Amino acid sequence: MNSCLKFYITVACWWAVSAHGAPTSADCQALIRLATGELRIDSALIAPAAVMPPRNGSSGSMLKVAAPAHCLVKGMLNPRIGANARGFGMGFELRMPLQWNQRFLFQGG
């Protein structure tokens, strides 16, 4: 099975579990085991509820958002070495709420 597809299926399962009770820190950390040659997971930790700071060093002109407690997963899809031994890949940061409202927001760029 494609590593990316496996990862997305696991994310869907996470949300299904969270609809029936809050996932634990161990559930969050277990996502690290999904790592393969095509999927690198650098960390998977529970982050407490907090107000998220503005992005890109903004001084407050951007709206601050209150984020609930969540599993914060950081990693990279398709990591590889390019010219001059430079690392490449599609980095990601995924925040999966412990109490999911069954809504989904994707931001990318």
C-alpha angles and dihedrals in degrees: 000000000000110000093229092052090048090052093050091049089052091050090052090050090050091057092046089053092046090055088064099042139331115291115235132235088259090055089053095047091048088070088075088072089069091074116122135158089283097042125049118189111193098180143354113188139154110253118200123235110280145147107268115229120237113275127245096026093293114172096227103290087115121076115261114225129214107226122198122227108292148165107258113205121186124186149114135261119218098002112194144156118249137181117332089016091286117159119236137179142115108284119207141185116200124191113194113186118230090221102041119200091203092248124118132210122186122190124180141148 
